[in-house]
Amino acid sequence: MRRKRSKTHPAASLPRTDRRIQEHESDTYGLRGKLPDPTACPSCGAMYRDGRWSWGAPPADAHRTPCPACRRMEDDYPAGLVIAEGEFAALHRAEIVGLARNLEERQKKEHPLKRIMRVSEPEGGAIEIATTDVHLARGIGDALHHAYEGELDYHYTDKENLLRVHWRR
């Protein structure tokens, strides 16, 4: 059943906007059209078939083009940044990075575009995890909060198309 707008509501005369179209147009790494079927990424081996990226052996005659995740990694342009701060993060760096890597491995099995680009230590014991996907960054933040509690903040910037996740304890 479709919902109808009230003719008396002030927004009834305004045009509807489709958020998916706006996101698609603003993401420089999003697909601008349908790729030839099948298409294989020469860097990671992911295959584009039936409108989505997945893992699998591509046929020999498959079209070749880099996937959005490999393009992001090549340009060093993350979609998500997870920053873990505080004394706890400094003392438990290996556990935090391990938790993030485990989540990445689980997600990457079904979604090849969800990857960790790099793990670095920018300042004072903080840990910065750059991801190729905003959902992976949010998932890492949620996993940190679930496992170790602490404070968790999300900040999405439309201009840069970047999700910043800050976790501290």
ABEGO torsion letter per residue (X at the ends): XBBBBBAABAAAABBBBBAAAAAAAABAABBABBBBOBBBBAAAGBBBBGGBBBBEBBBAABBBBBBAAAAAAAAGBBABBBBBBEAAAAAAAAAAAAAAAAAAAAAAAABAABBBABBBBABGGBBBBBBABAAAAAAAAAAAAAAAEEBBBBBBBAAAGBBBBBBBX
